[in-house]
Structures are given as structure tokens and as C-alpha cells.
């Protein structure tokens, strides 16, 4: 999915050792279709040359040296051009100056002249980023609609360990997608996505699992995040860069417990549940404590299985819009089976996916028939399909 196709993103780079990481971010944005222009402070140019950004963005970089009024290579031209202004890395000096409306360099002048959405990813020593002045200024800017990408924890260039590392480029990229795709409908909603295939323990080291890769679920989590929803992921698969609230759950029982908690917390808003996890239908009838020795079992092991609880049937659906997922192998009976599940489990919608040429376990492409108020078929990469299904559900709710 060309998530950022032809979107005009202005990348501001300030002075700091993390300045080189902005190159990878620029690359990532461009790879996903964005047109990127770069503005750099003089301090940033002490860490990294503008030629690198020029080579990656195929565009002249705006600096004190390059500003021109013969074309739009100036702070007003860049400010008007941008659909999104990202500063990464943003030094503490820049964050605090922005909060005070200071415009004493080209990047700050561009920032104050620009009325596009803003995204700031700070990077500094933890004492500087956690200083009360910086914190207050971040709060102040957040209150007027500037979005911040939280700095990460880890070893800092100065030798300290703490908060202050520039967020991963992938996370900043995801936040950029959210800034450009979010809409009023999804911003007011919570999306709960169950991910991966559950594993049911046989003993303390072995488990019964299934072939689900969790890629479809991650597609739904990303799409909901980009559209602006508050997203919870529950399961044993996650995208480590996607800033959702993740609850680890391996077995059906753990998934049900986590789901009950999240539903209870979000019971006052209309939430959407995408039950994309492949919940194991069978669990060991008697889980063995410790590790079963081969000699004790012999050449074959006749396990006794019991049917697992059906989570979708059991959860409280009062304030939920519930989407079930049906994966079938037999194309003849797939549709009837999906309708039966929708009725039996009292679901609002079903995503039916017939495993075959396009939809394979672990594949990146899928084909889903959405059975909701209306019925439609979606084919493509798992993220595009999820995105289009969310937009369809949004339109149906009107
Ligand atoms: N599901 C669930 N709890 C289970 C099994 C499935 O909540 N114990 C959910 C899945 O997450 C999915 C949907 O129910 O959203 C699939 O339901 P169903 O078709 O009953 O599961 P299958 O295992 O595909 O059923 P069958 O094996 O009978 O084809």
C-alpha cells in the first residue's frame, strides 16, 4: 500500500548525534510514496551534510546557505508546501524555543510559518528531555495540537542510560501515517485487535498451536492506528514499532481474560473488536505439570483433547461492534459457514477468507469477503485490505 503516496512531508533536522538517523527516516517516507523536503539547522549540519539528504530526497535542502527568494527554497515556500512537518531529531533547544515562539533560525521560522500538522521526535540526554521546563513546554505544545513521538529508553551517546533516544524511524513513520490518515470517526473509537494463533500447553514446554502468522491481525491494528483509533492488540504477535497498547496472551484463556479487562475499561465508548486471532479449538484435557519424558510416553502419544471455550460467544458485546474472522478451505461451503457463524455468535460482521491461491497462511496478500450490513470483496496486501474494510465499516455506520 502506498501509504504516503504523493504526500508532501517536510523533515526538519536539528543538531544532535541522532541527526544521521533522519536519513533512514527520510528513506522510509520516500519508499512509502512521500515527497520529502528537508530543512536543517546549522547545528545539524555539524553532524551530517545536507548532500546526503539532497541525494535521498532529490531536492535541494533548505539551510542558511541555500535559502533563496528566486524560487520556493525559503521558509515561506517550504512552510506553504508541507502537508506534514516532522522534526526528527528535535533538540531540547528547538523544542523549548518553539514553545516560546522563538524564530531565530531557518527551521524555527519555517515551523512558525507552517500551518500543517506537526510531529516532533525529541532526542537528548535524559536530564535535558526530562527537565521540568522541557516537560512543561511539551505539554504546552501538545495542548495546541503538536504531536510528540516519545523518546526511547536505552544507552545514550553521552554514555548515560535513560530516556532520550530518538524514537525508531519506523515508529515516527507510523505516526506520520496516522497524522495524515486519521479521521474524526476513528479518532473517537477504540479498536481491539486479537492477533496470532493461540498456543495451548500440553506440559510445561510443549503446546498445541496453529499455522496463523498474525499478519492479517497486524494489518487491522495498523489500519486502525493510522485512521486515528485508540488501538489495543492482544495476543502473541505484535509489530514492535507500532505504538499500540499491547497485552501479551498466549492461550485462549489468557486472551479471554485480557479481552474482558479491555472491554470493561472501554465499555462506555463504542469500540470495535476485530477478533482476528486463530483461537485454538482444542486444548489438552489434562495439562501435565513439568516436562513429560519420551520414555514414559513411548512411540505414540494419544493425547486427550477438550474443546476450548469460544471467546467470541462468551464476551460481553453490549458496547462492542464485533467482527469475527472465518478462514475456510472448502470454497463451496465457506459462505454458508460464515453466515452461520455470524448468526450463532451474534456478530455485527464477518471477514471471510478462503485459503487458496491469494490467501495463504503467512502470505502478505489476502482476499476477504466482508459480510456486514452490505457485502463486498477486498483483494490486496493485508494492510490495504484492512484499511478498506475499516473505511467500509465507517461508511456503514453513518
Ligand atoms: N474464535 C473464538 N474462540 C474460539 C475459536 C474461534 O473466539 N475458541 C473466534 C476466532 O477468533 C474467529 C472466529 O471465532 O474470529 C472463528 O470462529 P469459528 O469458525 O467457529 O472457528 P473455527 O475454528 O474456524 O470453526 P470450525 O473449526 O468449526 O470451522
Boltz pocket constraint, residues with backbone or C-beta under 6 A from the ligand:
constraints:
  - pocket:
      binder: B
      contacts: [[A, 252], [A, 275], [A, 276], [A, 277], [A, 278], [A, 279], [A, 280], [A, 281], [A, 308], [A, 309], [A, 310], [A, 311], [A, 312], [A, 313], [A, 323], [A, 324], [A, 325], [A, 326], [A, 327], [A, 341]]
      max_distance: 6.0
